[in-house]
């Protein structure tokens, strides 16, 4: 399932308080989607890294109350309100920790502790075939979850990157041009392309690295092959016509010929599009090859949906209705 489908599924499962387990390769954004669901529903999120726990951490420490033994509930477990209790990396936790989660997941209780009615338990972990740190989940625990498999999706990721993710347009444009590099899991490599790694590349790029260390930093985030291609793409991106110049003269500003440059311009203009300049953006889009003009318009309206009500968009849609289908 792509991220948007995972989000919809988790929102529904939250309503019925049914536990879910997200499966996916390292770096695809499992924990981020859970956090976005909690934020969209306006509820709390308690993120627990199960791999860091001992069994006693969940049950709590024994204490004495009125001459009788009792268990002191851990402070990180919720006691009121609504929210999501997220057990990240659950299948990487030791078997005894997984066993301590049985009752919490199925019965919404752990010893004397009771999970409040407004809370839902979700968990996530890497697949066993990913060669990440995992322990085989027992069938008893696995049977308590709705299992959802997370697969990266470029359209979903691009919409997030150009909106709440606020990633650099160079990174988004590069992956529009080379979509197969959004996620290329290499178990034997320390660094490989993934949505999380590309977010790191964006943050590095935004910091303005010196030319002599720029490639090494990208290589350290996404691996050698992807870093070579991205660095080459950056040279193209940095030689493009000024976006300000395009917006000032959309009828005469040069239109690139190379596909990589067209992707870069389309993504850059989509990031700059606003109600004030959208007519100029659409005029330039009309001069681009149709697939890149459509990419520009779709990206802009995905970032700012209100642009779809702009008068200039209506005129553009009349001439390009088939491309929007």
N, C-alpha and C positions, 0 to 999 in steps of 0.2 A: 504494500500500500504506500502511496506517496504521502508526504507530510500533511497535506491538507486533508486527506482522507483519514489519516491517523488522528488529526485534531478533532474532526467531526465525530469519529468513533469514541474517543475519550470523553468528549463532552456528553455524548449520549450515555456512556457507561457511568459517568459521574451521577447522572440523574437517577439511575437505578442502583447505584452503589455496587456495581459488579467489578471485582478485581480484574486487572488486565496486565499482561506481560508484553513488553515491546522487545522484539528481537531485531538486531541489526549490527552491522560491522562497526568497528571503532570509528568515531569521528563523524557519523552521519547526522547527529543532532537529536538523538532520542531524548535526552534530559531537557534540551531546549524546548522541544515541542510540548512536553509536560508542563514546563514553566509557563509557556504561552497560553495553554489551555486554562491553567489556574488564573492567570491574569485576565483572560477574556471573560471568565465567569465571575470575577471579582471575589475569589475565595483564596484562603491561605494555602501555601505550599510548604510542607516540611520535607526536605530532601535529605535522606539518610543514605550514606554510603555503606551498604551492607558489608562490603569487603573489609572495612575497618573495624567491625564490631566483634566482640566476644559474646558468647551466649548470655552471659550475665548482664551484658549491657542492655539487652532488651527486657529481660525479666526484672532487672533492678537489683539492688542490694538488700540483703535481709536486715531487718531491724526489729526492735522489741517495742510493742505497744500494749500497755496494760498487762504486762507479764506474758504476752503471747507473741510468737514470731509473726512478722508481716514483711511484705516486700515494698521497698521504697520505689515508686514508679520513676523511670528516667525522665528528666526534665524535657527531653526533646519530643516525647510523645504528647500529642494534643489532649486537652481535657475539656474543651468546649468549642463552640462555633462550628463553621463549615470549612472544608478544605480537602486537600489531596495529600495523603501520606505516601511518599515516593521512595521505594526501596531500590536505589540504583545499584547496578552491578551485583544483583542478588545471586545470580548463578556463579559468580566468582567467589562468593563467601564460603567459608569452611562448612562442611556438612552439618555441624552442630548449630551453626548460626541459621542455616536454612531450616533446620528442624524447629528452631525457636520461632520461626515465622509461620509455621503451619497454623497454629491457633489464631494468630493475629490476622492472617489472610482469610481463613474460612469462618471463624467464629467471631471475628472482630473483637477479640479479647486475648489477654495474655496474663494468666494467673488471675489476680484480683483486678487487673486493669481492664477497662472497657473503652473501646474506641467510640467517641461521640457519634451520634446518629448522622450528623451532617458530613462525615468524613468518608472518603473512598481510598482504597489501597491500590496503587499502581506500582509496577516494578519494571525493571529493564535489565538487559544484559547482552553480551556479545554471543554470537553463535559459536557452537563448538568447532565448526569448520574454519573459523577465522584465525585459529591459532593464537587467540588472545587468552588471558588468564580466565579459565572457567573450571567449575566443578560440575559434574553431571547432576542435573536437578532430578530429584526423586519423582517418580510418577505420582506419588501422593500429593506433593506440592504442586507439580505441573498441572494436575487435573483441577486445581482450584482457580485457575486463571482463564480468561479469554486471551488467546495468543494472537498477537498482531505482528506481522513482519514489516519492518521499516525499510523502504527503498528510496534513495534520493531522487529528486525530480527537479530538473533544471528550471522549469517555469515557476514552480513553487519557491525554489531557492532564490531565483532572480527577483521575484516579487518581494520576498522578505529582505533581500540584500539592498534593494533600492528604496525600501520603506523603513521599517523599524530597525533593520540591521545596520543601515547607514554605511554600507561598504563603498569602497572607491569604485567609480565607474570603469576604470581600467580593468579591474578584476572581473566585473560582471560582463564587460564587453569581450574579454578574452574567453570566458567560458561559454558565451553565446556562440563564439566562433569555433571553440573546441569543446563541445559539450561532453565528450567522452572523458574529459579530464576532471569533471566535477568530483567524481569518486572513482579512484582506481586503487583498490586495496592490494597492497603488496606485503604479505605477512613476513617476508624475509628482510624487508627494508625498515630502517628506523623512521624515515620520513616518506610519506606518500600522499597523493592528492585526496582530499576529503573536504566536505563542506566546512568542517572546523578548521582545517589547515588553510583553506583559502581565506577565511575570516582573519586568520593570523597574518597572512600575506597582505591583506588590506590594511591592517593596523600598522604593519612595518612600513608599507608604502606611504601611509599618511604621516609617518614620523619623519619622512625625508632622509632616508639613509644615504650616506656618501657613496659615490659611484664605485669606489674600490671594494666596498663590502656588500653592495646591494645584491649581487648574484648569490653570494654565499649565504645570505640571510634567507633568500627565497628557496635555495636548495635545502637549507635546514628545515624548512617548513613543509615543502611539497615534494622533495626529491629532485634528483639531478635532471631527469628528462623533462618534467613539467616546468622546472625552473628555466631551462634553456629556451623552451618555447615561449614562456611568459616574458622573459627578458627581451627576446626578439620582437614580441608583440608590442612591448612598451616602446621600443624604438619607433615603430610605426605610429603608435598612438601619439607620441610626443611630436611627430612631424606633421600632424593633421592640421587642417585649417582651424583658426580660432573659432570656438563655439560662439563667442560674442560677435565675431564678424559674420558668422552664418545668420545669427538672429537679427543683426542689423540689416543684412542684405540677402535675404533668403532666395531672391529671384536670380541673383548673379553669383553668389558664393560658389566656389568650385565644389563639385561632387566627386569623391574618390572613385577609382575603378576597382581597386583590390577588395576582395570580400572581407578581409580582416579589417581594413580601414573603414569600410561601410558599417561593419558591426560596431566599431569603436565610435563612429560619429552618431549612429542611431542610439546607442546606449548613453552617450554623453548628452545628447539633446533631450532624451527622455528624462534624464536626471534633472535637467535645467528647466523643463517645461513648466509653465504656470498659466494661470488664466490670462495674464497680461500679454504673454508672448506666444500663446498656443497657435494663433493664426499664422505667425511666421514659421513656427515649427511645422505645421501642416503644409505650408507652401513649399518648404524645402523637402519634406517627405514626398511630396508629389513629383519631385524631380529625381528621386532615387529609384533604383530598381525596385519593383513592386514588393518583393519579399522583405527588403530592408526598410522600405517606407512603412510597411505594415508592422514590422518588428518595432520600429520607433513609436508608432501610434499606440499599439497594444501595450508597450512598456510604460508609456506616459500615462495612459488611462488606468492601468493597473496600479500605478503609484498614487495617482490622484483621480479617483473615480469621478469626481465632479466635472472633470474635463470632458466627459462624454456628453455633457449638456451644453457645451460651448457651441455657439452658432457655426463656427468654422468646422467643427467636428461633424456636424450634420451634413454640411456640404461635401466634406471628404468622404463620409460614409456612403452617400448616394453614389459616388463614383467608384467606390472600392468595397461595396457590400459583400461581394463574393470572397474577398480576401479575409474579411472579418469572421466568416462562417467557421 
